Amino acid sequence: MKKFSAMAIVVAFLCFSFIREIPSEPSKALRYVNYSIFGKDYARTPIFDTELKGHVYYIVSGHGGPDPGAMHKKDGKWLCEDEYAYDVSLRLARNLIGHGAKVYMITRDENDGIRDEQFLLPDKDETVWGGAHMPLNQKARLKQRSEAINKLYFENRNKGYTHQKTIITHVDSRYHQKKIDVFFYHNPQSSSGHALANTLYRTVKNQYEKHQNDRGYEGVVESRNLWMLRETIPTAVYIELGNISNPFDQKRLLIPNNRQAIANWLAQGVLQGDK
């Protein structure tokens, strides 16, 4: 397992088996670059190495704009899929940049950077790369995203980038009692997508077994003929982060350190697959 240099992860087993990440002193950064998309507290982004130099990642968090995605009311406040998927996606993007990658946040919210609150206030001002507003129609919204990625893909290919991948994040919604672990979809026609999904799966599974060996991990890798997997040219993986309706899974989403830990583990998986 390749060590993720930005932050060490220590996981404690509690009664709800959620992740508690205890940050340690990070390795010395080579330099810092400011990215306003991460928000004022996280804009100053440390660059630790160049292991992912020459690699391009298109990160797409699900829903957004007029569509909040899955919703659940907790303690009188709405939990919205698009806000939590976006926060994890931002954290993942920052991690990948820290290893020298070129990263595009395809779904964007210029006002909401990385947030360390449990309850992320919903809004409808998300846009797509380039500043386009999101349409309400689902097919039009997905087409807008895949076209943005494919346009960037050709631009980057013409610049000599040969390693390009799409990472799509969502939050599931099932009946209240259904607890799910992080799981992964890939295009059934894509062997590289299958390989990427398996690498991410093994990384997350290994982390749970290492730190919570009594917990068990029931995540899966499956093929799905989904638009974003089928219509984007770069190798793509679709990640479900948890069930927003389940109290157990909510802890993975609500606690900021948990969101960071998941982003760290996913970054470790990317590093492992692209080393």
Buried (B, 14 or more C-beta within 10 A) or exposed (E): EBEBBBBBBEBEBEEEBBBBBEEEEEBEBEEEEEBEBBBEEBBEBBBBBEBBEBBBBBBBBBBBBEBBBBBBEBEEEBBBBBBBBBBBBBBBBBBBBBBBBBBBBBBBBEEBBBBBEBBBEBBEEBBBBEEBEBBEEEEEBBBBBBBBBBEBBEEBBEEEBEBBBBBBBBBBBBEEEEBBBBBBBBBBEBEBBBBBBBBBBBBBBBBBEEBBEEBEBEBBBEBEEBBBBBBBBBBBBBBBBBBBBBBBBBBBBBBBBBBBBBBBBBBBBBBBBBE
